[in-house]
Amino acid sequence: MKKNILIFAGTTEGRQLAEYAVKKGIPCIVSAATEYGEELLENDLQLRKEKHKKSELRVIHGRMDQQEMEIFFEKEQVGLVIDATHPFAVIATENIQRACKNSGIEYLRCLRDFLTEAKAVRSEKLACERRNAITKSDSSVVCVNSVEEAVDYLEQTQGNILITTGSKELDKYTRLTNYKERCYARVLSVLPSVMQSIDLGFSGKHLIAMQGPFSREMNLALLHQTEAKYFVTKESGKNGGFAEKLEAAEQAGAVLLVIGRPIEEGLSVEEAEQEMRKWSRD
């Protein structure tokens, strides 16, 4: 019996692979970490399923550790895993890789081609090329390797900060002096993210709960509203709205503080689609 393809989604790339599976009638399972992620995928794919009646795609949600993944692989007869989780979801990727190795399952990593996109945005501005330097600055763009390094940099500055790196590592910003006054956090508009942020002391006008994608105009409006001198983001590429953030920061006269993503090797969306097609034909 032909084994299943399992896509760990969590990014635009994961959604694109799911859409491709629907379009080509490739049977697969798509896993989202949260119920909210499952809902977004289901809503996005429903119309495509109507157009392609032969679709055999199933969407599930729930975080799994390595052992739970191995059990799931066996139960669902998984033969190919495509990891399209977020570039910064390092622990998830490590668990997926170990589970695949232990289960003898083929593993593919689907990545964002950030450097190609970056050159198209504005090559001379992207100080975040693959270097080992802790911080590199051209005065309007500052690049660091982690949230911890971002906090160390910000502690030496003055002025308000707009944080768009998510709620998962928001606690690290509480090390900043007067963080409750200086920091404005933009997080997903889901209850766990909002409650976690509130528990950390981000509330009132200092907590912005919204669902992206965000345009240049929206980013610019938030920079003006918060009077932010620093705009903190992750190295998210085109699909993560990096260009819009860069342009908004430039227009607002704010410093864009970019947290570089982990260096990985993997496939583009197009290459991953080719592998899915090969797998379905074999």
C-alpha positions as CSV (number, residue, x, y, z in Angstrom):
1,M,0.0,0.0,0.0
2,K,1.2,3.5,-0.9
3,K,2.3,5.4,2.1
4,N,1.2,8.9,2.9
5,I,2.9,12.3,2.6
6,L,2.9,14.4,5.7
7,I,3.4,18.1,5.6
8,F,4.3,20.0,8.8
9,A,2.9,23.4,7.9
10,G,3.2,26.7,9.8
11,T,4.3,29.0,7.0
12,T,3.1,30.3,3.7
13,E,5.3,27.6,2.1
14,G,3.3,24.9,3.9
15,R,0.1,26.4,2.6
16,Q,1.5,26.5,-0.9
17,L,2.4,22.8,-0.7
18,A,-1.0,21.9,0.6
19,E,-2.6,23.9,-2.3
20,Y,-0.4,22.1,-4.8
21,A,-1.5,18.7,-3.3
22,V,-5.1,19.7,-3.7
23,K,-4.6,20.9,-7.3
24,K,-2.7,17.7,-8.4
25,G,-4.9,15.3,-6.4
26,I,-1.9,14.1,-4.3
27,P,-3.1,12.4,-1.1
28,C,-1.5,13.9,2.0
29,I,-1.9,14.9,5.6
30,V,-1.2,18.5,6.6
31,S,-0.3,19.2,10.3
32,A,-0.7,22.6,11.9
33,A,0.6,23.3,15.4
34,T,-2.5,25.0,16.6
35,E,-6.3,24.9,16.1
36,Y,-6.1,28.4,14.7
37,G,-3.5,27.3,12.1
38,E,-5.8,24.4,11.2
39,E,-8.7,26.8,10.8
40,L,-6.7,29.1,8.5
41,L,-5.6,26.1,6.3
42,E,-9.1,24.6,6.2
43,N,-10.7,27.9,5.1
44,D,-8.0,28.6,2.5
45,L,-8.2,25.1,1.0
46,Q,-12.0,24.6,1.0
47,L,-12.6,26.5,-2.2
48,R,-9.8,24.7,-3.9
49,K,-11.2,21.4,-2.8
50,E,-14.5,22.3,-4.4
51,K,-12.7,22.9,-7.7
52,H,-10.7,19.7,-7.4
53,K,-13.2,17.0,-6.3
54,K,-10.5,14.3,-6.3
55,S,-8.6,15.9,-3.5
56,E,-7.6,13.5,-0.7
57,L,-6.1,16.1,1.8
58,R,-6.7,16.0,5.5
59,V,-5.7,18.8,7.9
60,I,-5.0,18.1,11.6
61,H,-3.7,20.2,14.4
62,G,-1.7,19.7,17.6
63,R,1.9,20.0,18.7
64,M,3.8,16.7,18.8
65,D,7.0,15.8,20.5
66,Q,9.4,13.3,18.9
67,Q,7.8,10.2,20.4
68,E,4.3,11.3,19.5
69,M,5.5,11.9,15.9
70,E,6.9,8.4,15.7
71,I,3.7,6.9,16.9
72,F,1.7,9.1,14.4
73,F,4.0,8.1,11.5
74,E,3.3,4.4,12.1
75,K,-0.4,4.8,12.7
76,E,-0.9,6.9,9.5
77,Q,1.5,4.9,7.4
78,V,3.7,8.0,6.6
79,G,6.4,7.5,4.1
80,L,7.5,11.1,3.2
81,V,7.7,14.0,5.6
82,I,8.0,17.6,4.3
83,D,9.0,20.1,7.0
84,A,7.6,23.5,6.1
85,T,7.6,24.8,9.7
86,H,8.7,28.4,10.5
87,P,12.5,29.1,10.0
88,F,12.7,29.9,13.7
89,A,10.8,26.8,14.9
90,V,14.2,25.1,15.6
91,I,12.9,22.7,18.3
92,A,10.1,21.5,16.1
93,T,12.4,20.9,13.2
94,E,14.9,19.0,15.4
95,N,12.1,16.7,16.7
96,I,10.8,16.1,13.1
97,Q,14.3,15.2,11.9
98,R,15.0,12.8,14.8
99,A,11.5,11.1,14.5
100,C,12.1,10.6,10.8
101,K,15.5,9.1,11.3
102,N,14.3,6.7,14.0
103,S,11.3,5.7,11.8
104,G,13.3,5.3,8.6
105,I,11.2,7.9,6.8
106,E,12.4,10.2,4.1
107,Y,12.7,13.8,5.3
108,L,12.7,17.0,3.2
109,R,13.1,20.5,4.5
110,C,11.3,23.3,2.6
111,L,12.8,26.7,3.1
112,R,12.3,30.3,2.2
113,D,14.8,31.6,-0.3
114,F,15.5,34.7,1.7
115,L,18.7,35.8,0.2
116,T,17.3,35.8,-3.3
117,E,14.3,37.8,-2.1
118,A,16.5,40.1,-0.1
119,K,18.5,41.2,-3.1
120,A,15.3,42.0,-4.9
121,V,14.2,44.2,-1.9
122,R,17.3,46.3,-1.5
123,S,20.7,44.6,-1.6
124,E,22.8,47.3,-0.1
125,K,20.4,47.5,2.9
126,L,20.6,43.8,3.9
127,A,23.4,43.7,6.4
128,C,22.1,40.3,7.5
129,E,23.9,38.2,5.0
130,R,25.2,34.9,6.4
131,R,28.0,36.1,8.7
132,N,29.0,35.2,12.2
133,A,29.3,38.8,13.4
134,I,27.2,39.4,16.4
135,T,26.0,42.8,15.2
136,K,26.4,44.7,11.9
137,S,24.8,48.1,11.4
138,D,24.5,50.5,8.6
139,S,22.7,52.9,11.0
140,S,19.2,52.2,9.7
141,V,19.4,48.4,9.7
142,V,20.9,46.5,12.6
143,C,21.3,42.7,12.4
144,V,21.8,40.3,15.3
145,N,21.7,36.5,15.7
146,S,19.1,36.1,18.5
147,V,16.4,37.8,20.6
148,E,19.0,37.9,23.5
149,E,21.4,39.9,21.3
150,A,18.5,42.2,20.2
151,V,17.7,42.8,23.9
152,D,21.4,43.5,24.7
153,Y,21.5,46.0,21.8
154,L,18.2,47.7,22.8
155,E,19.4,48.1,26.4
156,Q,22.0,50.6,25.1
157,T,19.4,52.7,23.3
158,Q,16.6,55.1,24.1
159,G,13.2,55.4,22.6
160,N,10.1,53.3,22.0
161,I,10.3,49.8,20.5
162,L,7.8,48.0,18.3
163,I,8.3,44.3,18.7
164,T,7.0,41.9,16.0
165,T,8.8,38.7,16.8
166,G,5.8,36.9,18.3
167,S,4.8,36.0,21.8
168,K,6.9,32.8,22.2
169,E,10.1,34.8,23.2
170,L,8.4,37.9,24.4
171,D,9.5,37.2,28.0
172,K,13.1,38.0,27.0
173,Y,12.3,41.6,26.4
174,T,11.3,42.0,30.0
175,R,15.0,42.3,30.8
176,L,14.9,45.8,29.3
177,T,14.9,48.7,31.7
178,N,11.4,50.2,31.7
179,Y,10.2,47.7,29.2
180,K,6.6,48.3,30.1
181,E,6.9,51.9,29.0
182,R,9.3,51.5,26.1
183,C,8.0,48.3,24.4
184,Y,4.9,47.7,22.2
185,A,4.3,44.1,21.3
186,R,2.4,43.0,18.1
187,V,1.2,39.4,18.5
188,L,-1.3,37.0,16.9
189,S,-4.9,37.7,17.8
190,V,-5.4,34.4,19.5
191,L,-6.2,33.9,23.2
192,P,-3.0,32.0,24.3
193,S,-0.7,34.7,22.7
194,V,-2.7,37.6,24.2
195,M,-2.9,36.0,27.7
196,Q,0.8,35.2,27.7
197,S,1.6,38.8,26.7
198,I,-0.6,40.2,29.4
199,D,1.0,37.9,32.0
200,L,4.4,39.3,31.1
201,G,3.2,42.9,31.6
202,F,2.2,43.9,28.1
203,S,-1.3,45.4,28.2
204,G,-3.4,48.3,27.1
205,K,-1.9,50.3,24.2
206,H,1.3,48.4,24.6
207,L,-0.3,45.2,23.3
208,I,-1.4,45.0,19.7
209,A,-3.2,41.8,18.7
210,M,-3.6,41.4,14.9
211,Q,-3.4,38.9,12.2
212,G,-1.1,39.6,9.2
213,P,0.0,39.9,6.5
214,F,0.8,43.6,7.1
215,S,1.2,46.2,4.4
216,R,3.8,48.9,4.4
217,E,1.1,51.4,5.3
218,M,-0.1,49.3,8.3
219,N,3.5,49.0,9.6
220,L,4.1,52.7,9.1
221,A,0.9,53.6,10.9
222,L,1.9,51.4,13.9
223,L,5.4,53.0,14.0
224,H,3.8,56.4,14.1
225,Q,1.2,55.5,16.6
226,T,3.7,54.0,19.0
227,E,6.3,56.6,18.2
228,A,8.8,53.8,17.9
229,K,12.5,54.5,17.2
230,Y,13.2,50.8,16.9
231,F,11.3,48.1,14.9
232,V,12.2,44.6,15.8
233,T,11.5,41.8,13.3
234,K,12.8,38.4,12.3
235,E,14.5,37.7,9.0
236,S,11.3,36.5,7.5
237,G,11.7,36.9,3.7
238,K,9.1,37.9,1.2
239,N,6.3,35.7,2.6
240,G,7.0,37.1,6.1
241,G,6.5,40.7,4.9
242,F,10.2,41.7,5.3
243,A,10.1,44.2,2.4
244,E,7.1,46.0,3.9
245,K,8.8,46.3,7.3
246,L,12.0,47.6,5.7
247,E,10.1,50.2,3.7
248,A,8.0,51.3,6.7
249,A,11.0,51.6,8.9
250,E,12.9,53.7,6.4
251,Q,9.9,56.0,5.9
252,A,9.3,56.4,9.6
253,G,13.0,57.0,10.3
254,A,13.1,54.0,12.6
255,V,16.0,51.5,13.0
256,L,15.0,48.1,11.7
257,L,16.5,45.5,14.2
258,V,16.6,42.2,12.3
259,I,17.1,38.8,14.1
260,G,18.8,36.5,11.6
261,R,17.2,33.1,11.0
262,P,19.2,29.9,11.6
263,I,21.3,28.7,8.7
264,E,19.8,25.7,7.1
265,E,19.9,23.7,3.9
266,G,16.8,22.6,2.1
267,L,14.5,22.8,-0.9
268,S,12.5,25.6,-2.4
269,V,8.7,25.3,-2.7
270,E,9.1,24.4,-6.4
271,E,11.6,21.7,-5.6
272,A,9.4,20.3,-2.8
273,E,6.5,20.2,-5.2
274,Q,8.6,18.2,-7.7
275,E,9.4,15.7,-4.9
276,M,5.7,15.3,-4.0
277,R,4.9,14.7,-7.7
278,K,7.6,12.0,-7.9
279,W,6.5,10.4,-4.7
280,S,2.9,10.2,-5.9
281,R,3.9,8.6,-9.2
282,D,6.3,6.0,-7.8
